Amino acid sequence: MRFLVVPALTLLLSAPALAAGEGGPAPAQPGGFSGPGAQPAVDSVAKALKAKDEAPVVLEGCIVSAGPEREEYVFQDATGKIVIEIDDELFHGRTVTPENVVRIWGEVDTKLARDSEVEVDRFEIIQ
């Protein structure tokens, strides 16, 4: 009897952990320090174009077209347009169109010969 109870308990206790993993990996949550001296996230394209390299961004708008290179796209909000880089695996099988509103988290990537871009860490489709 004891040989049946131990495996049954193990399965019962691990069921919530197994269920939480259904549907693929959860997007990585941004983290870090928040408080005195912390750099607040840039919240518009206009600010991102002027921000320093590696400045954190949280932008809301639309991906309006493919960009100049692979995994690059043109992102637009009410203040302007900027090129963003989204690694293919971040789509997790989702399709995004110019009609979708998305929220992106990432950081500014300044280039010497080009305008600044945003390297996207994760995004969500809002509508």
C-alpha positions as CSV (number, residue, x, y, z in Angstrom):
1,M,0.0,0.0,0.0
2,R,2.8,2.4,0.9
3,F,4.3,1.8,-2.6
4,L,1.1,3.2,-4.2
5,V,0.8,6.2,-1.8
6,V,4.2,7.8,-2.5
7,P,3.8,7.9,-6.3
8,A,0.2,9.2,-5.9
9,L,1.3,11.9,-3.6
10,T,4.2,12.9,-5.8
11,L,1.8,13.3,-8.8
12,L,-0.8,15.2,-6.8
13,L,1.8,17.6,-5.4
14,S,3.4,18.2,-8.8
15,A,0.2,18.7,-10.7
16,P,-0.1,22.5,-10.1
17,A,3.5,23.0,-11.3
18,L,2.9,21.0,-14.4
19,A,-0.4,22.9,-15.1
20,A,1.4,26.3,-14.7
21,G,3.8,25.3,-17.5
22,E,1.1,24.7,-20.1
23,G,0.9,26.9,-23.1
24,G,4.7,27.5,-23.5
25,P,7.0,29.7,-21.6
26,A,5.8,32.9,-19.9
27,P,7.3,36.1,-21.2
28,A,10.3,37.3,-19.2
29,Q,9.3,40.0,-16.8
30,P,11.4,43.1,-16.7
31,G,13.1,43.7,-13.4
32,G,15.7,45.7,-11.8
33,F,16.0,48.6,-9.3
34,S,13.3,51.2,-8.9
35,G,14.1,54.1,-6.6
36,P,16.4,57.1,-6.1
37,G,18.8,57.4,-9.0
38,A,17.0,54.8,-11.1
39,Q,16.5,55.6,-14.8
40,P,12.8,55.8,-15.6
41,A,11.6,54.0,-18.7
42,V,11.3,56.1,-21.9
43,D,7.6,56.2,-22.9
44,S,7.5,57.7,-26.4
45,V,9.2,57.3,-29.7
46,A,10.3,61.0,-29.7
47,K,12.0,60.5,-26.3
48,A,13.6,57.1,-27.5
49,L,15.2,58.8,-30.5
50,K,17.0,61.2,-28.1
51,A,17.7,58.8,-25.3
52,K,21.1,57.4,-24.3
53,D,22.3,54.0,-25.3
54,E,20.7,51.2,-23.3
55,A,18.0,53.4,-21.8
56,P,15.0,51.3,-20.8
57,V,11.8,51.8,-22.9
58,V,8.1,50.9,-22.6
59,L,6.3,52.0,-25.8
60,E,2.7,51.6,-26.9
61,G,1.8,51.8,-30.6
62,C,1.7,49.9,-33.8
63,I,4.2,47.9,-35.9
64,V,3.5,49.5,-39.2
65,S,5.9,47.7,-41.6
66,A,8.9,45.5,-42.0
67,G,12.2,47.3,-41.4
68,P,15.4,47.7,-43.5
69,E,16.9,44.4,-42.2
70,R,15.8,41.0,-41.0
71,E,14.0,41.0,-37.6
72,E,13.6,44.8,-37.9
73,Y,10.3,46.6,-38.0
74,V,9.0,50.1,-38.1
75,F,7.1,51.0,-34.9
76,Q,4.9,54.1,-34.6
77,D,3.2,55.9,-31.8
78,A,1.6,59.4,-31.6
79,T,5.1,61.1,-31.5
80,G,6.9,59.4,-34.4
81,K,8.4,56.3,-35.9
82,I,11.5,54.2,-34.9
83,V,13.1,51.0,-36.1
84,I,12.7,48.2,-33.6
85,E,14.4,44.8,-33.5
86,I,12.4,41.8,-32.5
87,D,14.0,38.4,-32.5
88,D,11.8,35.8,-34.3
89,E,11.3,33.7,-31.2
90,L,9.7,36.5,-29.3
91,F,6.6,36.2,-31.5
92,H,5.8,32.8,-29.9
93,G,3.7,32.0,-33.0
94,R,1.6,35.2,-32.7
95,T,0.8,37.2,-35.8
96,V,0.9,41.0,-35.6
97,T,-0.6,43.4,-38.2
98,P,-0.4,47.2,-38.5
99,E,-3.9,47.3,-37.0
100,N,-2.8,45.7,-33.7
101,V,-1.8,48.0,-30.8
102,V,1.2,46.5,-29.0
103,R,3.2,47.4,-25.9
104,I,7.0,46.7,-26.1
105,W,9.6,46.5,-23.5
106,G,13.3,46.9,-24.4
107,E,16.2,49.3,-24.6
108,V,17.5,52.0,-26.8
109,D,20.4,50.9,-29.1
110,T,22.2,54.0,-30.5
111,K,24.1,53.7,-33.8
112,L,26.8,56.0,-35.0
113,A,25.7,56.2,-38.6
114,R,22.0,55.7,-38.1
115,D,19.1,56.9,-36.0
116,S,18.6,55.1,-32.6
117,E,16.7,51.9,-32.6
118,V,14.9,49.9,-29.9
119,E,16.0,46.3,-29.1
120,V,12.8,44.6,-27.9
121,D,13.0,42.2,-25.0
122,R,9.3,41.3,-25.0
123,F,6.0,42.6,-26.3
124,E,2.3,42.1,-25.8
125,I,-0.6,42.6,-28.2
126,I,-3.1,45.0,-26.5
127,Q,-5.8,45.0,-29.2
